[in-house]
Every structure is written in structure tokens, then in C-alpha cells.
Amino acid sequence: MGDFEGDVLAVIRRLRRGEVMTYGEVAAEAGHPGAARAVGNVVARTTEDVPWWRVVGAGGKLVSPHAAEQRLKLVDEGVHLP
């Protein structure tokens, strides 16, 4: 696992129930501002057990191919979605 991927996954692992970040926020927190699309690639291909559903697109948009599952998980955690 490269440093970038490890940095991104570490940020996502720290997200707690009901806490949501955008791909851009994850990138910035991981020390790689401007790498939102690359964060999406990491989330899409990881096989690690991370709370992927807590990462959303800009403006809270659900962009995952698993958007229906993501919505259910977030609502279950008390997140209000647009």
C-alpha cells in the first residue's frame, strides 16, 4: 500500500458514526489537497474494512455505485441527507 492510499484510509478509519466527509475533505485531511478524485479511486478499490459510506461527494451527493446502500447506512447513523 502506498503512502497516499494509507493516508486516505487512515482518515476514513477515524470517521465515527454519523460523521461524514467529502472526498475533497478526506484528501485535504490526508495531506493531499486537490486529490478528491484519487480518494474516490482508493475508496472504490480498497479491500480493507473501512466505513466507506461516510465519504460523499461535494455538497453531500452520494456518488458511489452503491448509493442506495450508502444512503441506508447514513440514515441509520442519523445523517440527514439532501
Backbone torsions as a table, in degrees:
resi	resn	phi	psi	omega
1	MET	NA	130.1	179.4
2	GLY	-75.8	167.1	180.0
3	ASP	-59.3	-43.5	-179.0
4	PHE	-59.1	-51.3	-179.1
5	GLU	-59.9	-44.4	178.5
6	GLY	-62.4	-40.1	178.0
7	ASP	-62.4	-44.8	-178.8
8	VAL	-64.5	-48.7	-178.6
9	LEU	-63.7	-33.7	177.8
10	ALA	-63.8	-41.7	178.4
11	VAL	-64.0	-45.9	-177.7
12	ILE	-64.7	-38.2	178.2
13	ARG	-61.2	-30.4	-178.4
14	ARG	-77.3	-13.4	180.0
15	LEU	-67.2	130.8	-178.0
16	ARG	-100.6	167.2	178.4
17	ARG	-48.5	127.9	178.1
18	GLY	83.2	-3.9	180.0
19	GLU	-97.5	132.0	-177.1
20	VAL	-129.7	141.8	174.6
21	MET	-131.8	152.9	173.6
22	THR	-83.5	165.2	177.0
23	TYR	-58.2	-39.5	179.0
24	GLY	-65.2	-39.6	178.1
25	GLU	-66.5	-40.0	177.1
26	VAL	-61.6	-44.9	179.7
27	ALA	-58.8	-47.1	-179.2
28	ALA	-64.3	-45.1	179.8
29	GLU	-62.5	-32.6	-179.9
30	ALA	-80.0	-3.2	178.8
31	GLY	90.1	18.3	-178.4
32	HIS	-132.4	62.4	-178.2
33	PRO	-57.8	143.7	179.7
34	GLY	86.5	2.4	-175.8
35	ALA	-107.1	35.6	-177.5
36	ALA	-57.9	-44.8	-178.5
37	ARG	-62.8	-38.9	178.8
38	ALA	-66.3	-35.2	175.3
39	VAL	-61.3	-43.1	177.4
40	GLY	-58.2	-39.0	178.1
41	ASN	-65.0	-40.8	178.3
42	VAL	-62.9	-47.0	-179.0
43	VAL	-61.3	-41.0	-177.2
44	ALA	-67.1	-31.7	-173.4
45	ARG	-106.7	-5.0	-177.0
46	THR	-68.6	145.6	174.2
47	THR	-108.0	1.9	179.9
48	GLU	-79.1	153.5	179.8
49	ASP	-83.2	92.6	178.0
50	VAL	-127.4	154.5	-179.8
51	PRO	-77.9	69.7	-176.4
52	TRP	-56.7	-29.8	-176.2
53	TRP	-68.1	-13.2	179.8
54	ARG	-87.3	3.2	178.1
55	VAL	-111.2	122.7	-174.9
56	VAL	-126.7	167.8	176.5
57	GLY	-75.3	173.4	179.1
58	ALA	-54.9	139.4	179.5
59	GLY	74.7	10.3	178.5
60	GLY	84.8	10.7	-177.8
61	LYS	-69.6	133.5	175.6
62	LEU	-85.3	116.8	-174.6
63	VAL	-117.3	-0.2	-179.6
64	SER	-68.4	148.4	171.7
65	PRO	-65.5	-10.3	178.3
66	HIS	-109.1	38.6	-173.8
67	ALA	-58.7	-37.9	-179.9
68	ALA	-63.4	-45.5	177.5
69	GLU	-65.0	-41.3	179.2
70	GLN	-60.4	-45.3	179.7
71	ARG	-59.2	-46.7	180.0
72	LEU	-60.2	-44.0	-179.3
73	LYS	-64.1	-42.5	-178.7
74	LEU	-68.4	-43.7	178.6
75	VAL	-62.3	-39.2	177.3
76	ASP	-61.1	-30.0	179.0
77	GLU	-87.2	2.4	177.5
78	GLY	88.9	12.3	-179.8
79	VAL	-81.0	130.6	176.5
80	HIS	-91.6	121.9	-176.8
81	LEU	-104.2	150.4	178.3
82	PRO	-69.4	NA	NA
